[in-house]
Amino acid sequence: MAIAVVWTRALAPLPTADPAAVNALATRIAQLWPDVAPADLAAPPDLAYTVVDANGRIVARGPGPVVTSELQAVRAGAATVTIVVDGARVGQLFVIDPAAAAVDDRSRAIATLASLALIAAALALIALALWLHVRVLRPFGRLRGFAAAVAAGDLDAPLAMDRRQVFGAFTEAFDLLRTELRAARAAEAESPPSVPPPRCSP
């Protein structure tokens, strides 16, 4: 009886478990085929493996997750060892890389941190937008409305002053300008009208 084991990686790396132990396990599976019993395999106790036949039925398995197809092997980061007896592919041995779980956990942690960073950045942008609206845009709008009212001649237009705002100094300057305009207008109203000098006839 000719037996062979063929390592195939697909998209998954070879397991970090001892390759010699995995090869010995695959060879033993091929020797015992089709009567494979976990007790007869003498696999390392911490080796996560699954043996399936050509139809995908589980023949034997070790500790850890069960992998029964190439797709699951890729998702679980498991390497695939094809069992060949007398030139025929009779089954597969899937060996899960013990480092794959750690990589998955690390990837999830990185994804979580990246998500939290994006949320924090979005909240910071929202807070900045609110601050700009309250401290810059709204006071500027009030100041612009006040300037338009003064330009139209309304020197009694209300003007809220808040020195803590960005435009606090400008607000104070506008209020001073309004006071000066009001004083100039009052002085103009109190001064007697000027009489033009009489015109001399030639």
C-alpha positions in Angstrom: 0.0 0.0 0.0 1.5 3.3 -1.1 0.7 6.3 1.2 1.5 9.9 0.8 0.8 13.2 2.6 0.7 16.4 0.7 0.9 19.8 2.5 -1.3 22.4 0.9 -1.4 26.0 2.2 -4.3 27.6 0.3 -4.4 31.0 1.9 -3.5 29.7 5.4 0.1 29.5 6.8 1.7 26.3 7.9 1.0 25.7 11.6 3.5 26.7 14.1 3.2 23.3 15.7 6.1 21.0 15.1 6.0 20.1 11.3 7.6 16.7 12.0 4.9 15.9 14.5 2.2 16.9 12.0 3.9 14.8 9.2 4.1 11.9 11.6 0.4 12.3 12.4 -0.6 12.4 8.7 1.5 9.4 8.0 -0.1 7.5 10.8 -3.5 8.4 9.6 -2.7 7.1 6.1 -1.4 3.9 7.6 -4.5 3.3 9.7 -7.0 4.4 6.9 -10.0 3.9 7.0 -10.0 2.7 10.6 -8.6 5.8 12.2 -9.2 6.2 16.0 -7.8 9.2 17.9 -6.4 6.8 20.6 -4.2 5.1 17.9 -2.8 8.3 16.5 -0.7 9.4 19.5 -1.0 13.0 18.5 0.5 15.7 20.6 -2.1 16.6 23.3 -2.2 20.3 22.4 -2.4 19.8 18.6 -5.7 21.1 17.3 -6.6 18.8 14.3 -9.5 17.4 12.4 -9.4 14.4 10.1 -12.2 14.2 7.4 -12.8 11.7 4.7 -13.3 12.6 1.0 -17.0 13.4 1.7 -16.2 15.8 4.5 -17.3 13.5 7.3 -15.2 13.7 10.5 -13.1 10.6 11.1 -11.1 11.8 14.1 -10.4 15.1 15.9 -8.2 16.5 18.6 -8.8 19.4 21.0 -9.9 22.8 19.7 -12.2 23.9 16.9 -13.4 21.6 14.3 -12.5 22.3 10.6 -14.2 20.2 7.9 -13.5 22.2 4.7 -11.0 24.3 2.8 -13.1 27.4 3.4 -13.2 26.8 7.1 -9.5 26.1 7.1 -8.8 29.5 5.5 -11.0 31.2 8.0 -9.5 29.4 11.0 -5.9 29.9 9.8 -5.5 26.1 9.5 -3.1 24.2 7.2 -4.4 21.3 5.1 -2.6 18.0 4.7 -4.1 15.8 2.0 -4.1 12.1 2.8 -3.4 9.9 -0.3 -3.6 6.1 -0.2 -2.7 4.0 -3.3 -2.8 7.2 -5.4 -6.3 8.2 -4.3 -7.1 11.2 -2.2 -9.0 9.6 0.7 -9.1 12.4 3.2 -7.7 15.6 4.7 -6.0 16.6 7.9 -6.7 20.1 9.0 -4.2 21.5 11.6 -5.1 24.8 13.2 -2.3 27.2 13.7 -2.2 28.0 17.4 -0.9 31.5 16.6 -4.0 32.2 14.4 -6.2 32.8 17.4 -3.7 35.2 18.8 -3.5 37.0 15.4 -7.3 37.1 15.2 -7.5 38.5 18.7 -4.8 41.1 17.9 -6.7 42.1 14.7 -9.9 42.5 16.6 -8.2 44.6 19.2 -6.6 46.8 16.5 -10.0 47.1 14.8 -11.6 48.1 18.1 -9.0 50.7 18.8 -9.3 52.1 15.3 -13.0 52.3 15.7 -12.7 54.1 19.0 -10.1 56.5 17.6 -12.5 57.3 14.7 -15.4 57.9 17.1 -13.2 60.1 19.3 -12.1 62.1 16.2 -15.7 62.5 15.1 -16.8 63.7 18.6 -13.8 66.1 18.6 -14.9 67.5 15.3 -18.5 67.9 16.4 -17.3 69.6 19.6 -15.1 71.9 17.5 -18.0 72.7 15.2 -20.3 73.5 18.1 -17.6 75.7 19.7 -17.1 77.6 16.4 -20.8 78.1 16.1 -21.3 79.4 19.6 -18.1 81.4 19.9 -17.5 82.7 16.4 -20.4 82.3 13.9 -23.3 83.4 16.2 -21.4 86.5 17.6 -20.3 87.4 14.1 -23.9 87.2 12.9 -25.1 89.4 15.8 -22.3 91.9 15.1 -23.2 92.0 11.4 -26.8 92.6 12.2 -25.8 95.4 14.6 -23.6 97.1 12.0 -26.4 97.0 9.4 -28.8 98.6 12.0 -26.3 101.4 12.8 -25.7 102.0 9.1 -29.5 102.3 8.6 -29.5 105.0 11.3 -30.7 103.0 14.3 -28.3 104.0 17.0 -30.3 102.4 19.7 -30.0 98.8 18.3 -29.2 96.3 21.1 -25.7 94.9 21.2 -24.9 92.1 23.7 -21.3 92.4 24.8 -19.2 89.4 25.9 -15.5 89.9 26.2 -14.9 86.1 26.4 -16.0 85.7 22.8 -13.7 86.1 19.9 -15.4 89.3 18.7 -15.6 90.8 22.3 -13.1 93.6 21.4 -14.8 94.4 18.2 -18.2 94.5 19.9 -16.8 97.0 22.4 -15.3 99.1 19.5 -18.7 99.1 17.7 -20.5 100.2 20.8 -18.0 103.0 21.2 -18.6 104.0 17.6 -22.3 104.0 18.2 -21.8 106.3 21.3 -19.7 108.7 19.2 -22.3 108.7 16.4 -25.1 109.4 18.9 -23.2 112.2 20.5 -22.4 113.7 17.1 -26.0 113.5 16.1 -27.2 115.1 19.4 -24.6 117.9 19.0 -25.8 118.5 15.4 -29.4 118.7 16.6 -28.6 121.2 19.3 -26.5 123.6 17.2 -28.5 126.5 15.6 -29.1 126.2 11.9 -26.6 128.2 10.0 -28.0 131.2 8.0 -26.4 131.7 4.6 -24.9 135.2 4.0 -27.0 137.6 1.9 -26.3 137.7 -1.7 -25.2 141.0 -3.1 -26.8 142.1 -6.3 -24.5 143.5 -8.9 
